[in-house]
Amino acid sequence: MNASSQDEYIRTLEELFHGLEQMRRRTLRGSDLTPLQHLILRRLWLEGPVSPTFLARFLGVRAQTVTSIADSLERKGWVRRRPSPDDRRGSVIDLTPRSRRRIRAMRGVQFDRLRVGLTHLSESELHAATSALRATLQAFPLPDPSCATPVDAGKSGHLTSRGRRRRTQPSGKQK
């Protein structure tokens, strides 16, 4: 594959990511969820119950941020905390049965929108696109959150529960 073809593929992926992000925002519009809360719920949907530390590493935020977000999600009835089966001192965060139903419904709306957008593609085109995307995913595997370092660890400031970076002075004191 030459550089021109690679650049075109990358631009197409960027457009796809942008479109999926816009769809996610439309789905969240009118809900009581922030984008970071939605990411946590999506991760819980895909992984099942996980520790706050796992979520912090996966999202690249501090454990305190995850705790704050989990508190909010728990008050709203989206998640529940329970003792960790692997660590008697730890806890895991899990979806509530009600939130599982709500997420299933939201995903259904998203999948329906995607299916409508894919109706013009033939089976062979869908197969080729799926193969290309799988090959791309294999070339760029997702990081293992169990050994990841939060991305904000060495940066000035940290992410708030709304996903915004709050600047801190070098001493760690807030401005």
Backbone as ProteinMPNN parsed JSONL, in Angstrom:
{"seq_chain_A": "MNASSQDEYIRTLEELFHGLEQMRRRTLRGSDLTPLQHLILRRLWLEGPVSPTFLARFLGVRAQTVTSIADSLERKGWVRRRPSPDDRRGSVIDLTPRSRRRIRAMRGVQFDRLRVGLTHLSESELHAATSALRATLQAFPLPDPSCATPVDAGKSGHLTSRGRRRRTQPSGKQK", "coords_chain_A": {"N_chain_A": [[0.855, -1.176, 0.0], [0.643, 2.166, -0.887], [1.791, 5.459, 0.237], [-0.132, 7.408, -0.347], [-2.524, 5.933, -0.561], [-2.623, 4.964, 2.038], [-2.892, 7.362, 3.459], [-5.402, 8.171, 2.545], [-6.984, 6.103, 3.598], [-6.583, 6.569, 6.335], [-7.735, 9.148, 6.589], [-10.357, 8.452, 5.961], [-10.955, 6.752, 8.108], [-10.816, 8.654, 10.152], [-13.04, 10.237, 9.472], [-15.045, 8.335, 9.853], [-14.763, 7.864, 12.644], [-15.458, 10.417, 13.552], [-18.123, 10.565, 12.667], [-19.266, 8.458, 14.168], [-18.842, 9.457, 16.722], [-20.481, 11.729, 16.639], [-22.96, 10.451, 16.422], [-23.011, 9.171, 18.908], [-23.121, 11.398, 20.568], [-25.631, 12.428, 19.82], [-27.222, 10.374, 20.76], [-26.78, 10.608, 23.486], [-27.857, 13.093, 23.99], [-30.182, 14.807, 25.863], [-30.118, 12.913, 27.819], [-29.12, 11.976, 31.168], [-26.397, 11.808, 31.304], [-22.871, 12.4, 31.3], [-20.192, 12.679, 28.869], [-17.928, 11.224, 29.87], [-19.092, 9.654, 31.851], [-20.684, 8.08, 30.205], [-18.686, 6.678, 28.81], [-17.659, 5.099, 30.897], [-19.904, 3.534, 31.523], [-20.203, 2.186, 29.084], [-17.822, 0.716, 29.056], [-18.244, -0.924, 31.292], [-20.414, -2.35, 30.319], [-19.186, -3.829, 28.292], [-17.087, -5.186, 29.631], [-18.067, -6.152, 32.043], [-18.365, -6.421, 35.661], [-15.907, -4.36, 37.154], [-12.904, -3.152, 38.769], [-12.505, 0.067, 40.366], [-9.909, 0.986, 39.958], [-9.117, -0.34, 37.609], [-10.846, 0.927, 35.775], [-9.912, 3.578, 35.995], [-7.319, 3.332, 34.985], [-7.889, 2.42, 32.414], [-9.322, 4.578, 31.321], [-7.503, 6.558, 31.639], [-7.446, 8.378, 33.736], [-7.436, 9.792, 37.056], [-7.825, 7.808, 40.045], [-9.494, 9.017, 41.913], [-11.133, 10.535, 40.295], [-12.635, 8.592, 38.967], [-13.937, 7.518, 41.19], [-15.53, 9.708, 41.966], [-17.159, 9.962, 39.68], [-18.371, 7.446, 39.679], [-19.78, 7.626, 42.081], [-21.703, 9.557, 41.372], [-23.004, 8.205, 39.248], [-24.0, 6.063, 40.685], [-25.808, 7.32, 42.42], [-27.669, 8.078, 40.519], [-28.684, 5.674, 39.803], [-27.469, 4.069, 37.897], [-25.198, 2.447, 38.317], [-23.818, 0.044, 40.652], [-21.991, -0.604, 43.613], [-20.036, -3.283, 44.818], [-18.558, -5.725, 47.018], [-15.297, -6.849, 46.066], [-14.769, -9.944, 44.447], [-12.243, -10.946, 44.352], [-10.54, -9.513, 45.994], [-10.665, -8.797, 49.213], [-10.52, -6.318, 50.392], [-11.104, -4.581, 48.396], [-13.377, -3.171, 45.909], [-15.878, -3.639, 43.36], [-17.307, -2.168, 40.464], [-20.46, -2.258, 39.024], [-23.018, -2.643, 36.528], [-26.46, -1.798, 37.06], [-29.495, -3.793, 36.99], [-31.536, -2.24, 35.803], [-30.056, -0.287, 34.433], [-28.771, -1.883, 32.581], [-30.898, -2.593, 30.907], [-31.56, -0.054, 29.883], [-29.173, 0.652, 28.555], [-29.045, -1.384, 26.657], [-31.252, -0.646, 25.124], [-30.384, 1.9, 24.19], [-28.149, 1.118, 22.697], [-29.453, -0.398, 20.806], [-30.829, 1.567, 19.347], [-28.61, 2.952, 18.29], [-27.404, 0.884, 16.75], [-29.474, 0.386, 14.942], [-29.493, 2.824, 13.512], [-26.949, 2.662, 12.352], [-27.251, 0.361, 10.76], [-29.128, 1.239, 8.864], [-27.563, 3.096, 7.532], [-25.809, 1.386, 6.294], [-27.136, -0.021, 4.367], [-26.792, 0.337, 1.625], [-24.541, -1.037, 0.923], [-23.098, -3.977, -0.492], [-23.055, -7.518, 0.343], [-20.461, -8.521, -0.101], [-18.967, -6.142, -0.06], [-19.397, -5.318, 2.57], [-18.139, -7.439, 3.872], [-15.474, -7.082, 3.001], [-14.938, -4.548, 4.102], [-15.217, -5.12, 6.821], [-13.131, -6.957, 7.135], [-10.921, -5.293, 6.592], [-11.125, -3.442, 8.706], [-10.812, -5.159, 10.92], [-8.171, -6.031, 10.466], [-6.88, -3.604, 10.815], [-7.429, -3.121, 13.522], [-5.975, -5.233, 14.647], [-3.399, -4.41, 14.053], [-3.162, -2.218, 15.662], [-3.569, -2.786, 18.604], [-5.784, -2.516, 21.414], [-4.735, -0.922, 24.426], [-3.662, -2.708, 27.347], [-5.495, -2.264, 30.133], [-4.784, -3.099, 32.69], [-2.103, -2.751, 33.007], [-1.604, -0.214, 32.288], [-0.669, 3.233, 32.532], [-2.181, 6.044, 33.981], [-2.992, 8.581, 31.666], [-2.804, 11.18, 32.425], [-0.923, 11.355, 34.357], [1.704, 12.522, 34.339], [1.201, 15.07, 33.509], [0.406, 18.566, 33.637], [-2.161, 19.338, 35.701], [-5.38, 17.653, 35.948], [-7.938, 15.298, 34.909], [-11.32, 16.16, 35.294], [-14.485, 15.103, 36.699], [-16.159, 15.624, 34.62], [-14.639, 15.222, 32.453], [-12.889, 17.187, 31.691], [-9.755, 18.88, 31.561], [-8.222, 20.041, 34.408], [-6.205, 22.638, 35.328], [-3.248, 22.624, 37.304], [-1.044, 24.136, 39.687], [2.56, 23.834, 39.785], [3.174, 22.963, 42.41], [1.021, 21.48, 43.014], [-1.156, 22.699, 44.052], [-4.316, 24.196, 43.556], [-5.125, 26.785, 41.195]], "CA_chain_A": [[0.0, 0.0, 0.0], [1.474, 3.374, -0.948], [1.475, 6.5, 1.222], [-1.366, 8.072, -0.745], [-3.624, 5.045, -0.165], [-2.658, 4.946, 3.502], [-3.458, 8.646, 3.893], [-6.844, 8.138, 2.257], [-7.575, 5.197, 4.587], [-6.562, 7.261, 7.624], [-8.767, 10.196, 6.539], [-11.657, 7.785, 6.008], [-11.148, 6.335, 9.498], [-11.13, 9.854, 10.93], [-14.43, 10.586, 9.183], [-15.867, 7.328, 10.523], [-14.734, 8.161, 14.074], [-16.239, 11.634, 13.759], [-19.537, 10.207, 12.516], [-19.679, 7.655, 15.323], [-18.881, 10.37, 17.865], [-21.696, 12.539, 16.495], [-24.088, 9.58, 16.753], [-22.985, 8.98, 20.356], [-23.608, 12.648, 21.171], [-27.086, 12.497, 19.61], [-27.833, 9.388, 21.656], [-26.683, 11.132, 24.854], [-28.624, 14.331, 24.112], [-31.403, 14.62, 26.632], [-29.924, 11.965, 28.91], [-28.481, 12.557, 32.349], [-25.023, 11.313, 31.304], [-21.772, 13.138, 30.694], [-19.43, 11.779, 28.001], [-17.082, 10.317, 30.646], [-19.994, 8.666, 32.455], [-21.064, 7.165, 29.136], [-17.546, 5.789, 28.57], [-17.606, 4.119, 31.981], [-21.019, 2.592, 31.341], [-19.896, 1.344, 27.926], [-16.78, -0.232, 29.463], [-18.889, -1.913, 32.159], [-21.234, -3.182, 29.437], [-18.31, -4.732, 27.55], [-16.194, -5.945, 30.51], [-18.685, -6.669, 33.256], [-17.9, -5.722, 36.861], [-14.472, -4.087, 37.209], [-12.481, -2.307, 39.886], [-12.293, 1.474, 40.029], [-8.532, 1.128, 39.461], [-9.144, -0.758, 36.208], [-11.478, 1.991, 35.0], [-9.019, 4.737, 35.977], [-6.234, 3.049, 34.048], [-8.438, 2.33, 31.065], [-9.715, 5.907, 30.868], [-6.393, 7.482, 31.764], [-7.78, 9.41, 34.711], [-7.092, 9.435, 38.428], [-8.806, 6.974, 40.755], [-10.465, 9.919, 42.545], [-12.09, 10.931, 39.262], [-13.545, 7.457, 38.789], [-14.761, 7.449, 42.403], [-16.523, 10.781, 41.871], [-18.111, 9.619, 38.619], [-19.14, 6.282, 40.143], [-20.736, 8.142, 43.075], [-22.791, 10.193, 40.632], [-23.751, 7.157, 38.537], [-24.709, 5.266, 41.689], [-26.967, 8.123, 42.85], [-28.636, 8.078, 39.417], [-29.19, 4.315, 39.61], [-26.819, 3.402, 36.762], [-24.239, 1.438, 38.768], [-23.784, -0.311, 42.073], [-20.693, -1.117, 44.071], [-20.124, -4.459, 45.682], [-17.209, -6.195, 47.362], [-14.578, -7.573, 45.021], [-14.624, -11.369, 44.752], [-10.813, -11.283, 44.338], [-9.801, -8.721, 46.962], [-11.663, -8.482, 50.244], [-10.445, -4.894, 50.718], [-11.514, -3.799, 47.233], [-14.756, -3.245, 45.438], [-16.071, -3.581, 41.914], [-18.445, -1.372, 40.001], [-21.236, -3.061, 38.085], [-24.276, -2.058, 36.064], [-27.685, -2.28, 37.686], [-30.386, -4.384, 35.979], [-32.231, -1.148, 35.096], [-29.143, 0.347, 33.489], [-28.555, -2.833, 31.473], [-32.033, -2.435, 29.98], [-31.434, 1.254, 29.223], [-28.036, 0.601, 27.633], [-29.463, -2.245, 25.544], [-32.133, 0.166, 24.28], [-29.561, 2.916, 23.518], [-27.349, 0.43, 21.683], [-30.372, -0.776, 19.742], [-31.036, 2.766, 18.519], [-27.369, 3.188, 17.554], [-27.235, -0.171, 15.743], [-30.475, 0.618, 13.887], [-28.996, 3.924, 12.681], [-25.823, 2.16, 11.564], [-27.759, -0.568, 9.743], [-29.728, 2.047, 7.797], [-26.461, 3.666, 6.769], [-25.062, 0.337, 5.598], [-28.008, -0.757, 3.443], [-26.354, 0.469, 0.238], [-23.378, -1.884, 0.688], [-23.356, -5.399, -0.762], [-22.446, -8.437, 1.306], [-19.011, -8.589, -0.327], [-18.392, -4.882, 0.401], [-19.394, -5.373, 4.033], [-17.109, -8.393, 4.265], [-14.175, -6.442, 2.762], [-14.785, -3.478, 5.092], [-15.001, -5.774, 8.116], [-11.768, -7.509, 7.117], [-9.972, -4.177, 6.693], [-11.191, -2.905, 10.065], [-10.193, -6.14, 11.821], [-6.724, -5.967, 10.261], [-6.433, -2.357, 11.439], [-7.465, -3.335, 14.968], [-4.858, -6.106, 15.009], [-2.168, -3.632, 13.947], [-3.176, -1.248, 16.751], [-4.397, -3.369, 19.668], [-6.106, -1.666, 22.553], [-3.809, -1.148, 25.541], [-4.144, -3.498, 28.476], [-5.66, -1.318, 31.243], [-4.2, -3.578, 33.939], [-0.717, -2.302, 33.14], [-1.504, 1.144, 31.743], [-0.498, 4.349, 33.457], [-3.094, 7.117, 33.582], [-2.346, 9.509, 30.745], [-2.615, 12.501, 33.01], [-0.016, 11.235, 35.499], [2.818, 13.448, 34.301], [0.804, 16.338, 32.92], [-0.067, 19.597, 34.54], [-3.609, 19.274, 35.825], [-5.964, 16.32, 35.839], [-9.285, 15.317, 34.356], [-12.404, 16.251, 36.248], [-15.537, 14.12, 36.436], [-16.793, 15.973, 33.35], [-13.701, 14.918, 31.389], [-12.096, 18.363, 31.33], [-8.482, 18.962, 32.267], [-8.12, 21.171, 35.323], [-4.8, 22.996, 35.487], [-2.744, 22.779, 38.659], [0.28, 24.731, 39.797], [3.556, 22.783, 40.006], [3.114, 22.442, 43.774], [-0.185, 20.657, 43.138], [-2.255, 23.518, 44.541], [-5.181, 24.76, 42.521], [-5.05, 28.228, 40.979]], "C_chain_A": [[0.899, 1.237, 0.0], [0.972, 4.432, 0.041], [0.161, 7.2, 0.914], [-2.581, 7.239, -0.326], [-3.757, 4.988, 1.35], [-3.284, 6.239, 4.041], [-4.961, 8.686, 3.669], [-7.568, 7.249, 3.266], [-7.658, 5.883, 5.95], [-7.624, 8.362, 7.657], [-10.167, 9.585, 6.623], [-11.959, 7.3, 7.424], [-11.502, 7.53, 10.38], [-12.573, 10.288, 10.717], [-15.389, 9.617, 9.872], [-15.931, 7.604, 12.024], [-15.588, 9.387, 14.388], [-17.737, 11.324, 13.669], [-20.057, 9.404, 13.694], [-19.769, 8.514, 16.576], [-20.135, 11.248, 17.808], [-22.936, 11.711, 16.849], [-24.163, 9.362, 18.263], [-23.526, 10.227, 21.05], [-25.115, 12.792, 21.005], [-27.802, 11.54, 20.556], [-27.847, 9.907, 23.091], [-27.533, 12.379, 25.074], [-29.931, 14.033, 24.853], [-31.268, 13.596, 27.752], [-29.252, 12.679, 30.075], [-27.015, 12.153, 32.444], [-24.037, 12.294, 30.676], [-21.023, 12.164, 29.767], [-18.556, 10.782, 28.782], [-17.926, 9.262, 31.368], [-20.402, 7.621, 31.419], [-19.929, 6.19, 28.838], [-17.435, 4.721, 29.647], [-18.709, 3.09, 31.822], [-20.75, 1.647, 30.173], [-18.839, 0.306, 28.291], [-17.358, -1.305, 30.369], [-19.758, -2.865, 31.35], [-20.368, -4.251, 28.757], [-17.505, -5.662, 28.456], [-16.92, -6.68, 31.627], [-18.133, -5.917, 34.455], [-16.38, -5.571, 36.861], [-14.169, -3.183, 38.396], [-12.381, -0.855, 39.43], [-10.885, 1.712, 39.462], [-8.451, 0.747, 37.991], [-9.722, 0.35, 35.345], [-10.572, 3.216, 34.905], [-7.89, 4.514, 34.975], [-6.739, 3.013, 32.613], [-8.733, 3.716, 30.498], [-8.573, 6.913, 30.927], [-6.694, 8.65, 32.685], [-7.366, 8.923, 36.094], [-8.206, 8.616, 39.062], [-9.883, 7.837, 41.412], [-11.53, 10.364, 41.547], [-13.112, 9.825, 39.047], [-14.467, 7.339, 39.997], [-15.873, 8.485, 42.354], [-17.592, 10.452, 40.825], [-18.986, 8.443, 39.049], [-20.163, 6.7, 41.196], [-21.955, 8.737, 42.377], [-23.65, 9.151, 39.914], [-24.549, 6.279, 39.506], [-25.952, 6.012, 42.188], [-28.068, 8.122, 41.795], [-29.195, 6.691, 39.127], [-28.555, 3.557, 38.455], [-25.897, 2.267, 37.197], [-24.455, 1.12, 40.238], [-22.375, -0.797, 42.377], [-20.963, -2.352, 44.922], [-18.711, -4.928, 45.987], [-16.596, -6.99, 46.205], [-14.484, -9.046, 45.394], [-13.143, -11.782, 44.872], [-10.005, -10.592, 45.426], [-10.768, -8.243, 48.025], [-11.627, -7.02, 50.672], [-10.994, -4.024, 49.603], [-12.99, -3.937, 46.911], [-14.751, -3.275, 43.918], [-17.303, -2.734, 41.64], [-19.146, -2.199, 38.94], [-22.487, -2.292, 37.679], [-25.439, -2.613, 36.869], [-28.546, -2.937, 36.61], [-31.118, -3.324, 35.155], [-31.309, -0.518, 34.063], [-28.818, -0.587, 32.326], [-29.671, -2.718, 30.437], [-31.914, -1.127, 29.2], [-30.299, 1.257, 28.203], [-28.379, -0.269, 26.424], [-30.355, -1.462, 24.58], [-31.333, 1.226, 23.51], [-28.726, 2.28, 22.409], [-28.225, -0.013, 20.514], [-30.632, 0.38, 18.788], [-29.795, 3.027, 17.671], [-27.185, 2.15, 16.439], [-28.24, 0.0, 14.606], [-30.024, 1.73, 12.947], [-27.855, 3.456, 11.782], [-26.299, 1.233, 10.446], [-28.382, 0.185, 8.566], [-28.634, 2.629, 6.914], [-25.681, 2.656, 5.957], [-25.877, -0.388, 4.533], [-27.541, -0.69, 1.993], [-25.151, -0.414, -0.096], [-23.798, -3.335, 0.418], [-22.702, -6.242, 0.328], [-20.929, -8.481, 1.134], [-18.324, -7.296, 0.114], [-18.331, -4.839, 1.929], [-18.295, -6.304, 4.54], [-15.722, -7.769, 4.107], [-13.919, -5.343, 3.794], [-14.503, -4.067, 6.476], [-13.589, -6.334, 8.204], [-10.728, -6.407, 7.277], [-9.957, -3.594, 8.113], [-10.563, -3.865, 11.074], [-8.674, -6.122, 11.689], [-6.151, -4.708, 10.904], [-6.389, -2.515, 12.953], [-6.31, -4.218, 15.426], [-3.532, -5.359, 14.958], [-2.035, -2.63, 15.097], [-4.043, -1.773, 17.883], [-4.65, -2.363, 20.782], [-5.119, -1.946, 23.675], [-4.472, -1.967, 26.638], [-4.262, -2.561, 29.679], [-5.002, -1.788, 32.528], [-2.757, -3.134, 34.096], [-0.52, -0.906, 32.563], [-1.29, 2.145, 32.87], [-1.473, 5.432, 33.034], [-2.364, 8.158, 32.751], [-2.099, 10.869, 31.371], [-1.593, 12.472, 34.143], [1.099, 12.268, 35.486], [2.463, 14.815, 33.776], [0.364, 17.315, 33.994], [-1.587, 19.564, 34.552], [-4.09, 17.844, 35.792], [-7.387, 16.443, 35.319], [-10.307, 15.353, 35.472], [-13.457, 15.211, 35.885], [-16.299, 14.427, 35.157], [-15.844, 15.75, 32.178], [-12.873, 16.098, 30.935], [-10.811, 18.366, 32.15], [-8.462, 20.222, 33.122], [-6.642, 21.413, 35.564], [-4.45, 23.078, 36.966], [-1.397, 23.459, 38.606], [1.272, 23.612, 40.058], [3.524, 22.188, 41.39], [1.924, 21.54, 43.996], [-1.358, 21.422, 43.653], [-3.047, 24.08, 43.381], [-4.987, 26.243, 42.422], [-6.252, 28.908, 41.563]], "O_chain_A": [[1.82, 1.332, 0.811], [-0.118, 4.315, 0.602], [-0.582, 7.548, 1.831], [-3.554, 7.779, 0.202], [-4.866, 4.967, 1.883], [-4.1, 6.207, 4.962], [-5.706, 9.182, 4.515], [-8.649, 7.603, 3.738], [-8.675, 5.791, 6.638], [-8.339, 8.496, 8.65], [-11.052, 10.134, 7.278], [-13.091, 7.42, 7.891], [-12.373, 7.439, 11.244], [-13.256, 10.666, 11.668], [-16.418, 10.027, 10.408], [-17.01, 7.583, 12.615], [-16.342, 9.399, 15.361], [-18.519, 11.775, 14.505], [-21.168, 9.642, 14.168], [-20.664, 8.325, 17.399], [-20.774, 11.479, 18.834], [-23.854, 12.212, 17.498], [-25.253, 9.366, 18.837], [-24.295, 10.127, 22.005], [-25.806, 13.223, 21.928], [-28.864, 11.863, 21.088], [-28.805, 9.678, 23.828], [-27.893, 12.692, 26.209], [-30.674, 13.119, 24.496], [-32.19, 13.422, 28.548], [-28.867, 13.843, 29.969], [-26.444, 12.15, 33.534], [-24.326, 12.929, 29.662], [-21.206, 10.952, 29.875], [-18.458, 9.618, 28.393], [-17.514, 8.108, 31.48], [-20.458, 6.428, 31.717], [-20.176, 5.002, 28.635], [-17.146, 3.562, 29.346], [-18.466, 1.892, 31.974], [-21.033, 0.452, 30.258], [-18.94, -0.852, 27.886], [-17.006, -2.477, 30.237], [-19.832, -4.055, 31.659], [-20.758, -5.414, 28.657], [-17.261, -6.812, 28.091], [-16.448, -7.711, 32.105], [-17.495, -4.877, 34.287], [-15.653, -6.53, 36.601], [-15.059, -2.538, 38.951], [-12.192, -0.583, 38.244], [-10.705, 2.554, 38.582], [-7.79, 1.43, 37.208], [-9.162, 0.682, 34.301], [-10.475, 3.829, 33.841], [-7.55, 5.413, 34.207], [-6.083, 3.523, 31.704], [-8.433, 3.995, 29.338], [-8.658, 7.991, 30.34], [-6.254, 9.774, 32.444], [-6.99, 7.763, 36.264], [-9.371, 8.712, 38.674], [-11.048, 7.443, 41.466], [-12.692, 10.548, 41.911], [-14.311, 10.088, 38.955], [-15.661, 7.085, 39.837], [-17.025, 8.181, 42.664], [-18.784, 10.644, 41.065], [-20.194, 8.442, 38.812], [-21.285, 6.192, 41.208], [-23.094, 8.454, 42.747], [-24.878, 9.211, 39.966], [-25.64, 5.813, 39.178], [-27.015, 5.415, 42.358], [-29.253, 8.16, 42.126], [-30.088, 6.547, 38.292], [-29.054, 2.5, 38.069], [-25.82, 1.238, 36.525], [-25.166, 1.822, 40.958], [-21.673, -1.325, 41.514], [-21.962, -2.448, 45.634], [-17.769, -4.563, 45.283], [-17.288, -7.701, 45.476], [-14.154, -9.372, 46.534], [-12.832, -12.837, 45.425], [-8.902, -11.033, 45.751], [-11.602, -7.375, 47.765], [-12.593, -6.525, 51.252], [-11.316, -2.857, 49.828], [-13.731, -4.694, 47.536], [-13.744, -2.974, 43.278], [-18.204, -2.609, 42.47], [-18.503, -2.773, 38.062], [-22.949, -1.406, 38.397], [-25.407, -3.763, 37.307], [-28.349, -2.666, 35.425], [-31.299, -3.49, 33.948], [-31.732, -0.244, 32.94], [-28.613, -0.126, 31.203], [-29.413, -2.744, 29.233], [-32.144, -1.1, 27.991], [-30.447, 1.804, 27.11], [-28.038, 0.078, 25.294], [-30.228, -1.598, 23.363], [-31.569, 1.435, 22.32], [-28.609, 2.833, 21.315], [-27.785, -0.002, 19.364], [-30.653, 0.198, 17.57], [-29.905, 3.291, 16.474], [-26.848, 2.507, 15.31], [-27.904, -0.215, 13.441], [-30.151, 1.605, 11.729], [-27.797, 3.805, 10.603], [-25.809, 1.311, 9.32], [-28.186, -0.189, 7.41], [-28.765, 2.654, 5.691], [-24.966, 3.026, 5.026], [-25.357, -1.281, 3.864], [-27.865, -1.579, 1.206], [-24.776, -0.532, -1.263], [-24.736, -3.845, 1.029], [-21.905, -5.748, 1.126], [-20.193, -8.477, 2.121], [-17.201, -7.347, 0.615], [-17.345, -4.385, 2.508], [-17.607, -5.997, 5.513], [-14.88, -7.915, 4.993], [-12.806, -5.22, 4.304], [-13.651, -3.566, 7.209], [-12.927, -6.199, 9.233], [-9.759, -6.572, 8.018], [-8.892, -3.291, 8.651], [-9.859, -3.43, 11.985], [-7.965, -6.191, 12.694], [-5.061, -4.742, 11.474], [-5.428, -2.093, 13.597], [-5.728, -3.976, 16.483], [-2.631, -5.65, 15.745], [-0.925, -2.241, 15.461], [-5.142, -1.263, 18.105], [-3.833, -1.481, 21.049], [-4.707, -3.091, 23.86], [-5.688, -1.918, 26.824], [-3.244, -2.105, 30.199], [-4.686, -0.963, 33.386], [-2.232, -3.137, 35.21], [0.615, -0.469, 32.37], [-1.688, 1.916, 34.012], [-1.588, 5.719, 31.842], [-1.254, 8.569, 33.089], [-1.262, 11.63, 30.886], [-1.417, 13.481, 34.827], [1.412, 12.84, 36.531], [3.349, 15.653, 33.609], [0.0, 16.931, 35.106], [-2.223, 19.746, 33.514], [-3.293, 16.92, 35.626], [-7.966, 17.529, 35.288], [-10.17, 14.655, 36.476], [-13.329, 14.518, 34.875], [-17.02, 13.565, 34.655], [-16.191, 16.048, 31.035], [-12.215, 16.026, 29.896], [-10.789, 17.908, 33.292], [-8.66, 21.33, 32.622], [-5.912, 20.503, 35.956], [-5.249, 23.542, 37.779], [-0.687, 23.373, 37.604], [0.875, 22.538, 40.509], [3.822, 21.004, 41.547], [1.814, 20.9, 45.042], [-2.465, 20.885, 43.703], [-2.484, 24.403, 42.335], [-4.717, 26.909, 43.421], [-6.37, 30.131, 41.48]]}, "name": "protein", "num_of_chains": 1, "seq": "MNASSQDEYIRTLEELFHGLEQMRRRTLRGSDLTPLQHLILRRLWLEGPVSPTFLARFLGVRAQTVTSIADSLERKGWVRRRPSPDDRRGSVIDLTPRSRRRIRAMRGVQFDRLRVGLTHLSESELHAATSALRATLQAFPLPDPSCATPVDAGKSGHLTSRGRRRRTQPSGKQK"}
